[in-house]
Amino acid sequence: MYEKREYPQIIYKIDYEQPWIDIAASCYRGAQLLIEGVAKGSFGEDIEGVAGLQLFRHYLELVLKRIVFWGRMLERPEKNALPEEVEKVARIHDLGQLWNWVIRDAKPKINGGDWGAYDIGFVEKLVMDFDGIDKKGFAFRYHGHGAESLRFDFEKLFSIMEHAEQVLEAILTYLMETHGQNEEWEQIQASW
């Protein structure tokens, strides 16, 4: 504590983006490890559990924003929107509002049979549970915003996380692949 040390450089700015970095996936994986640790008794719910809940809630926020974005990138299922006409996803933390946008902007772009095959009701309940306790995304970040008066069943949360992640990622993948297929078809038509 009293020993003087030279501080090493730990952050390096680079001149290019690293598109393989997925912040939502990073939040999910970190949350999964922490919540699993609490569920199995290796970690404490009052320290690692709170961090795991914040990461998982943030994962939900980020993946919903991505789903909304890719839904908006489609004018309709068989036609991509013009990028300059796509409404940006607002920088909000309200999971309920993001879910409403998923229903408005993504659901109509997914074949009804495919949408119906996803466990939408399950994911909606999860999103609304987190929305109900943490509307602004502050409960697990700041003292006095709600986390200190909540208890969680970490075993149950751990048991459902992967299912929710699979449903949300399937919806996201569907929208991204639809956009890619439309783009490919538009290129084929332009080459005629």
N, C-alpha and C positions, 0 to 999 in steps of 0.2 A: 504494500500500500504506500509506503514512503519511499520505495525505490524509484528513482527517475529512469524512465525508459524513452527511447526514441520511438516516435509514432511511425509505423510503417504505412506506406500507401496501400489502401485496401480497395479503392474504387478507381476504375480505369474507364475513361470515356473512349469509345471507339467510333470510327467514322462510317459505320454501317449498321443496319438493323439486323436483329437476330430473329427472323420470322418463326423459327421453331420454338421460341419461348411462348408458352401458353399460360398466361396468368391465372385464368379460370381453373385450368387443370392443376396448376401448382397449388392454388387455394384448396381445391378438392382433396388432393393427395395429402397436404399438410393436415387438413381437418380430419381426414380419415385416420391418419396415424395417431393424432392426439386423442380423438374420440375412442378409437380402439383401445388405446392405453388406459383411458379412464374406465371404459367398460370392463376391461380385464383386471383392473385394480393396480396397474403399474404406475399410473399418474393420478393426480388429484383433480377432482372436478372443480375446485375453487381456483386453481392456477391453470394447468394445462387444458382443463375442460372449457374454461371461458375462452381461451385462445382458439381452441378447436371450434367452438360455436361461432366465434367471429369469422373464422376462415370459411366455415361451411356456409354461413349466411352470405358472405361476400361472394363465394362461388355461385350461389343461387342468383344473386344480383347480376353478376357478370355473364352467366350463361343465358339468363333471360334477355339481357341486352343484346347478346349475339343472335339469339333466335329472332328477336324483333328486327334487328338490322337485316338479317338474311331474308326474312319475310318481306321486308320493304324493298329489297333488291329485286323482288319479283313483282311485276305489274299484275300478272296472273300466272297460274301454274305453267303455262306454255310460253310465256313471254317475259323476258327480263325487263326491268325498269331501266330507264336511262339514269346513269349514276348521278348526273347533276340534278335530277328531279327527286331523288330519294331523300325523304325527310330524315335528318339526323336523329339518333336516339338521344333524348335529353339526358343530361348528367344529373339523374335523380337517384335516390336510394330506396324509393317506395316500391316494395315488392308487389303490392296489390296493383298499383298502376302499371308496373311492368307486365304483370300477368294479364291485365286487361288488354295491353298492347299485343301480347302474344296471341290472344284470342282474335283481336281485330286484324292484325297485320300478318300473322303467320298461318293460323288455322285455315283461312280461305285458300291458301296457296298449296295445301296438302290434300291429296285425294281423301275423300270422306272415309273410305274403307281403311286407308292407312291411318288416318287420324284416330278413328274409332278403335284400331288395334292397339294403340298406345295406352298405357295406364294413366290417362290424363287426370282422372278423378283423384288418384293417389297423389300425384305430383301437386295438383292444385291444393289439396288439403295441407301438404307440407309447406308450400309457399305461403299459404294463408296463415298457418300457425306461426311462422316466423314473422310475417307481416303484422300479425296481431300483437306481438310482443316487442317488435323492433321496427316501427314504421320508418324511421329516418336513418337506420343503420348506426345508431349511437349506443345502444344498450350494452353491447359487449366491448365497446371501445372506451367509454368514459364512465367513471363512477357517478352514480346518481341518476343514470338514465335507464335503469330497469333490471339489469342482470343480477344485481344484489338481492332482488326479491323473487328470483325464479329458481326452480329446481328442474332438472332434466333427468329422464331415464336414459342414460348414456348407452346402455345395452340395447334398448329398443332403437335408439337413434342410429347406432352403429349398424344394426341389422337391416335398416331401410335405406341407408345412404347410397349403397351401390345400385339398388333398384332405381331410385330417383335419378341418379347420375346417368344410368343407362337409358332411361326414357328421354331425359332432356338432351342427351348427346345424340340419340337417334333422330329426334325432331330436327336438331341443328344440322346433322349430316344430311338428312332428307332435303332440307332447304338449300344447302350448299351444293349438293349434287344436282338438284333440279336446275339451279342457276348455271352450273357448269355444262349440263346437257343442253340447255337452251342456247348458251353461248356457242357451243360446238355446232348446233344445228344452224344458228344464224351465220356462222362462218361458212358452212357448206352451201347454204343458199346464196351467200354473197359471191361464192366462187363460180356460180353458174353463169 
